[in-house]
Amino acid sequence: MIKKTLYFGNPAYLSMRNNQLVIKLPEVEKNDTLPENFKKASETLFPIEDLGVVVLDHKQITLTHGLIEKLLDNNTALLTCDSSRMPVGLMLPLYGNKTQSERFNSQINASDPLKKNLWQQTIKAKITNQAEVLKKFRSCNIRNMMHWAGEVKSGDPDNFEGRAAAYYWKEAFPQIDNFTRGREENPPNNLLNYGYAILRAVIARSLVASGLLPTLGIHHHNRYNAYCLADDIMEPYRPFVDELVFSIVDSGEDYTELTTSLKSKLLQIPTIDVMIGKQKSPLMIAAGQTTASLNQCFEGKLRKIKYPELL
């Protein structure tokens, strides 16, 4: 079942009752002139088992500890935003699988040749999906991208990922003069940053559910990064975020500010349809298949990670 993504951008009291998330509005709760039955009727409830991602985007949101515990027990990714209203923190459970210690050992003991092979598969899938985005939205030549995807070797020693990225972002937004991809660069980087943060939460959640350590990457090794493996595995998924951002930019909608309307569109990322294993699937479900196959690669049961393709 596809899990829901909830976004909170206004003051709210969030608690738990009967395994349901209870949403109360502070202006209603603090108003002593309102009858209790009216306050009760103004509550909104969501079954916690249906939630996959919860985004907190306001400083006046209060959560009970019981709710946090239940969300984590349900493997719900809890995303918090900073003063600029961009995702800045991610909370996940410490465990998510009954055989977690065995899976940790398989992951920790993975050989360098295996990790390099997995990275080769990852970059090949990423470049292929990037080429498909360009093919769908732009009229540029993608033969070089497909050639690079086919030439990626174990560990990508020739840095075809970098070559492909340079060409990809040069062709991405021809309507924007001198577009540069970067976290602190001009829009539509704001859309890309927000979308990638949502994607990262989805992948990290799936890794935990598959009993893997999100911190221990196959390629990324930043000592200050708690989600190196998530950053690795999300690479072939990034083009799905790009595809959505391309469509927003091409529509002519104002994207200079990350409005509620734009956030609403980006929060649909977990439900984007992708092709995986020759079947159409929501991105969040596909992410679970990807991380489950990665675990099997670590255990020696599979040789190939299942990555999605664009429709």
N, C-alpha and C positions, 0 to 999 in steps of 0.2 A: 504493500500500500504506500502511495506517495504521501510523505509527511508534509504538514503545512508549515509555512513561514509566517510568523507574526511580527509586525513592526509597531513599535510604540514611539511616537514622536511628540507626545503631549504628557503632562503630568498624569500619573496613574498610581493606584495602589494595586499591587499584584499579590495574590495569596493563593492558597490551595484549600479546596474542600471537596471531599469525596472523589479524589483523584482527578479533579478538574481545576484548571487555572481560572481563578476568579478575578475579574477586572472591575475595579471600582474607580469612580471619578472623585478626586479630592474636593472639588467644589460642591458636589452632592453630599459627600460624607460629612463635611464640616458645617453644612447648613442645618442648624438645629431647628429651623422652622419647618423642615420637610418631614412628613410622616415616615415611619420606618418601612411601611409597606411600599412606599414610593422608592425609597432608597434600595430596597430589595429588588424591586422591578427594574431598576436602572443598572443592575449588575449584568455583566456579560461573562459567559462561561465557555471554556474550550476543554475538551478531553485532553489531558496531558499526553496520552498515548498517541495522539494524532499529530503531535508537534515535532518538527525536525530542527528548526532554527527559530530563535527568538532574538530580535534586534531591539536594543534599548538605546533610544536616541533623544533623551531628555534628562536633565539633571534632577528633575523632581519626580523621579520614578522610584517607588519603594517596593522592595520584594521581601517576602518573609523567608526565613531560613528553610522552613519546611518546603516551600515551593522550589527553592534552588536545589534542595536535596532530591526532590521528586523529578525535576527536569533532568538532572544529571543521571539519575537512576534510569531514566528513559532514553539516555544518550542524546539529549537535545543540546545542540550547540547554542551557547548563550553569548551573543555578540554585544559589546558595549561600544559606544561612540564617544569621541572627544568633543571639545568645545567648538570645533569646526564642523561637527556633526558627521565626521568620517569614522568608520570602524577602527578601534584602537586596541581592543582586548577581546580575547576568546576564552571561554571557560568550557572545559570538557571533563567527563568522568575519568578517574584514574584507571578504571578497568572497564572492559566492554565485552569480554569473551571468557567462557569457562576454562578454556585451555590456554589462557593468556601467557603464563610463564613459559610453556613449551614454545609458543609462537615467538615470544621475545627471544628465546635462545636461538631459534632458527634464523631470526632476523639479525641478531648480533653476530652470529657465526657465519653469516653469508660471506663467501669469498669475494675478493676483488674482481676476478674475472666475471662472476655472476652479476655483480653490481654494475660493472661496465656494460655487460650485455643488456641488462635491464634499462640502462640509460640510453643505449643505442636504440632500443625499441621505443622508448619514450620520445626521443628527439625526432625519430622518423615519423611517428604518429603526429607530433606537434607540427612539423613542417608541412606534412600532407594536409592537415586540417587548415593551416594558414593559407595554403595554396587554394584550397576549396573556397575559403572566404573571399579571396581576391577574385577568383573565377566567377563567383556569384554576384559580387557587387562592383567590380572594376573591370575595365577592358584591357588591362595590362597583360603582358606575357607571363605565364606561370611555368613554362617549360623548365626554366632554370630551377625553380623551387622543387619541382617533381624530380629533377635530376639530382639535386642536393639530397633530397629525402632518400633516394635510392643509394647514394654514396656514403651515407653515414656508417662509420665503422664503430667497433666496440669502444665505448667510452667517449665517442665523438672527438678524437684527437685533432681533427682538422677544423674543428669549430664550425661545422655547417649550421649549427643552431644560430650562431652569431651572424653568419653570412645571410641566412634566410631572414633573420630579424631586421637587418639593415635594409634589405630590399622590401620586405613586407611593410615596414612602417613608412618607408619613402613613398610607397604607392597607396597607403591606407586612406589618406584624406587629401586628395588632390585639390579640394576646394579651400584648404587651409594653407596659407603661405608658411613654408619652413616649419611644418609640424615636427615636433620632437617628442618621442615617448619618454616619459619620466614621471616620477611621483610628484615632483614639485613643479612640473611644467604646466603650460596653459591648457584649458579645455580643448578637446573632450577628455583629457587625462583624468579629470575629476570623475567622469562616468566610468572609465576603465578601472581606476583605483577602487571605487566603490564596488563595482561588479566583481573584481578579483577578490576583494575581501569576503564577499558573500560566498564565492566559489571556494575559497580557502577553507571557510568554515564547514562547507558541505563535505569536502574531501577529508579534512581532519576528523570530522565526525565518523565518516565511513571507515577510516583507518582504525580508529578506536574500536568500532563495532567488529572489525575483523581481527581484533586482538594484536594489533601492531603498535609500535612506538612511533608516534608522529615526529618525535625529535630526531630519530636516527635515520638520516637520509641515505639515498644511494648515490647522490652526487653533491647536493648542497651540504655544506659542513660548517656554517657559521656558528661559532660557539655561543652566540647570544640569541640564536633563533631556536625557539621551542618547537617549531613546526617544519623542520627541514624536509622530512619525508612528504609532508603535505605539499610543500612547494615543488618538490620533484614531480609528484604524481599529477598535480593539477596542470602541468605544462600542456599536455594535449587537449585539455579542457578549456584553456584560455580562449581559443578561437570562437568558442560558443558565446562567450561574453563579448568578444570583438564583433561578432555577427550582429548582436543586439545593438551595440553602440553604433556600428555602421548604419543600421536602419534608422536609429534616432537622428543621427547627424544628417543623413540623406533626406529625412522627412522635412527638414527645414525648421524643426522645433528649436526654440532657444535652449541651449545647453550650457550657457555660461555660468549659470547657478544651478546647483543640485537641488532642484525643487522636489516637493512631495510627489508630484506627478512623475518625475523622472525616477525617483527612488522606487515608486510603486512598480514601474516597468522593470527595473533592475532586480527587484526582489522576486521576480518571476523566474529568475535563473534556475533554481532547483527543479522547476517544472518544464523547462525547455525539452522538447523532444529531440532525441539523438538516435543514431543507429549503432547498436552494439550486438555482436554475435548475429548479424543479419536480421535483427529484430528492432522495431521502434520501441523506445523506452524513455521515460522521463529522466533527466540528467541525474537526479538524486539516486534513483534506482540503479542507473548505469554505474555511478560512482561506487556503489556497494559491490557490483560485479567486478569492477576494476581492482578494488582493494582485496577482495576475496581471492582473485586470481594471483595478485602479487604475493599474498601469503603462501599460496600453493607453490609459487616459484621459489620462495625461500625454503620451503619444505622439500623441494625436489620433485614435486608431483606434477608440475607444469613447467614448460620452458618459455611460454609466452604470456605477457600481460594482456588482458582484454581491455582495449581502449576503444572509445567511441569514434564514430565518423559523423560528419555533417550530413543532414538529409538533403 
